Amino acid sequence: MEQLAYQYQTSQPISKRVHVGVVGSGDLEILMFPTDKSESTVKVRTGSDGFDKVWGNVLTRFFDRYPISADIVINDFGATPGVVYLRLTQAMEELADEK
């Protein structure tokens, strides 16, 4: 199991916790927590070793589009980059949901 860590300078704090996805074959779970910092920290736990550059590319693309400030934990079970981005976008929809 590989553990990766990333940081991004950001400007839009989130106001609530978010949990999307499940840890299962080909999927992943994303947990987002509010923070007082003007950066996001991302901790990735994955069973697929050697994909740190791919993770970095997907996360950079996400934060270029959504400069949210949060502490994020991603628990991965072999998700493809497309699924990772889909789950991150799903988390943004949860943040926008006022219910």
Contacts in CASP RR format, 6 or more apart in sequence:
PFRMAT RR
TARGET T0000
AUTHOR 0000-0000-0000
METHOD contacts of the structure
MODEL  1
MEQLAYQYQTSQPISKRVHVGVVGSGDLEILMFPTDKSESTVKVRTGSDG
FDKVWGNVLTRFFDRYPISADIVINDFGATPGVVYLRLTQAMEELADEK
1 45 0 8 1.000
1 46 0 8 1.000
1 47 0 8 1.000
2 44 0 8 1.000
2 45 0 8 1.000
2 46 0 8 1.000
2 47 0 8 1.000
2 48 0 8 1.000
2 49 0 8 1.000
2 50 0 8 1.000
2 51 0 8 1.000
2 52 0 8 1.000
3 43 0 8 1.000
3 44 0 8 1.000
3 45 0 8 1.000
3 46 0 8 1.000
4 42 0 8 1.000
4 43 0 8 1.000
4 44 0 8 1.000
4 46 0 8 1.000
4 52 0 8 1.000
4 55 0 8 1.000
5 41 0 8 1.000
5 42 0 8 1.000
5 43 0 8 1.000
5 44 0 8 1.000
6 41 0 8 1.000
6 42 0 8 1.000
6 44 0 8 1.000
6 55 0 8 1.000
6 56 0 8 1.000
6 59 0 8 1.000
7 39 0 8 1.000
7 40 0 8 1.000
7 41 0 8 1.000
7 42 0 8 1.000
8 39 0 8 1.000
8 40 0 8 1.000
8 42 0 8 1.000
8 59 0 8 1.000
8 60 0 8 1.000
8 63 0 8 1.000
8 67 0 8 1.000
9 38 0 8 1.000
9 39 0 8 1.000
10 38 0 8 1.000
10 39 0 8 1.000
10 40 0 8 1.000
10 63 0 8 1.000
10 67 0 8 1.000
10 68 0 8 1.000
10 69 0 8 1.000
10 70 0 8 1.000
11 38 0 8 1.000
11 67 0 8 1.000
11 69 0 8 1.000
12 66 0 8 1.000
12 67 0 8 1.000
12 68 0 8 1.000
12 69 0 8 1.000
13 34 0 8 1.000
13 35 0 8 1.000
13 36 0 8 1.000
13 68 0 8 1.000
13 69 0 8 1.000
13 70 0 8 1.000
14 32 0 8 1.000
14 34 0 8 1.000
14 68 0 8 1.000
14 69 0 8 1.000
14 70 0 8 1.000
14 95 0 8 1.000
15 34 0 8 1.000
15 95 0 8 1.000
16 34 0 8 1.000
16 95 0 8 1.000
17 31 0 8 1.000
17 32 0 8 1.000
17 33 0 8 1.000
17 34 0 8 1.000
18 30 0 8 1.000
18 31 0 8 1.000
18 32 0 8 1.000
18 91 0 8 1.000
18 94 0 8 1.000
18 95 0 8 1.000
19 29 0 8 1.000
19 30 0 8 1.000
19 31 0 8 1.000
19 32 0 8 1.000
20 29 0 8 1.000
20 30 0 8 1.000
20 87 0 8 1.000
20 90 0 8 1.000
20 91 0 8 1.000
20 94 0 8 1.000
21 27 0 8 1.000
21 28 0 8 1.000
21 29 0 8 1.000
21 30 0 8 1.000
21 87 0 8 1.000
21 90 0 8 1.000
22 29 0 8 1.000
23 29 0 8 1.000
23 75 0 8 1.000
23 76 0 8 1.000
23 77 0 8 1.000
24 77 0 8 1.000
25 77 0 8 1.000
25 78 0 8 1.000
26 77 0 8 1.000
26 78 0 8 1.000
26 79 0 8 1.000
26 80 0 8 1.000
26 83 0 8 1.000
27 77 0 8 1.000
27 78 0 8 1.000
27 79 0 8 1.000
27 83 0 8 1.000
27 87 0 8 1.000
28 74 0 8 1.000
28 75 0 8 1.000
28 76 0 8 1.000
28 77 0 8 1.000
28 78 0 8 1.000
28 79 0 8 1.000
28 83 0 8 1.000
28 84 0 8 1.000
28 87 0 8 1.000
29 74 0 8 1.000
29 75 0 8 1.000
30 72 0 8 1.000
30 73 0 8 1.000
30 74 0 8 1.000
30 87 0 8 1.000
30 88 0 8 1.000
30 90 0 8 1.000
30 91 0 8 1.000
31 72 0 8 1.000
31 73 0 8 1.000
31 74 0 8 1.000
31 75 0 8 1.000
32 68 0 8 1.000
32 70 0 8 1.000
32 71 0 8 1.000
32 72 0 8 1.000
32 91 0 8 1.000
32 95 0 8 1.000
33 70 0 8 1.000
33 71 0 8 1.000
33 72 0 8 1.000
33 73 0 8 1.000
34 70 0 8 1.000
34 71 0 8 1.000
35 41 0 8 1.000
35 69 0 8 1.000
35 70 0 8 1.000
35 71 0 8 1.000
37 69 0 8 1.000
38 69 0 8 1.000
39 69 0 8 1.000
40 63 0 8 1.000
40 68 0 8 1.000
40 69 0 8 1.000
40 70 0 8 1.000
40 71 0 8 1.000
40 72 0 8 1.000
41 71 0 8 1.000
41 72 0 8 1.000
42 59 0 8 1.000
42 72 0 8 1.000
42 73 0 8 1.000
42 74 0 8 1.000
43 72 0 8 1.000
43 73 0 8 1.000
43 74 0 8 1.000
44 55 0 8 1.000
44 74 0 8 1.000
44 76 0 8 1.000
45 73 0 8 1.000
45 74 0 8 1.000
45 75 0 8 1.000
45 76 0 8 1.000
46 55 0 8 1.000
46 74 0 8 1.000
46 76 0 8 1.000
46 77 0 8 1.000
46 78 0 8 1.000
47 76 0 8 1.000
47 77 0 8 1.000
47 78 0 8 1.000
48 76 0 8 1.000
48 78 0 8 1.000
54 81 0 8 1.000
55 84 0 8 1.000
57 81 0 8 1.000
58 81 0 8 1.000
58 82 0 8 1.000
58 84 0 8 1.000
58 85 0 8 1.000
58 88 0 8 1.000
61 85 0 8 1.000
62 85 0 8 1.000
62 88 0 8 1.000
62 89 0 8 1.000
66 88 0 8 1.000
66 92 0 8 1.000
68 92 0 8 1.000
68 95 0 8 1.000
74 84 0 8 1.000
76 84 0 8 1.000
79 87 0 8 1.000
END
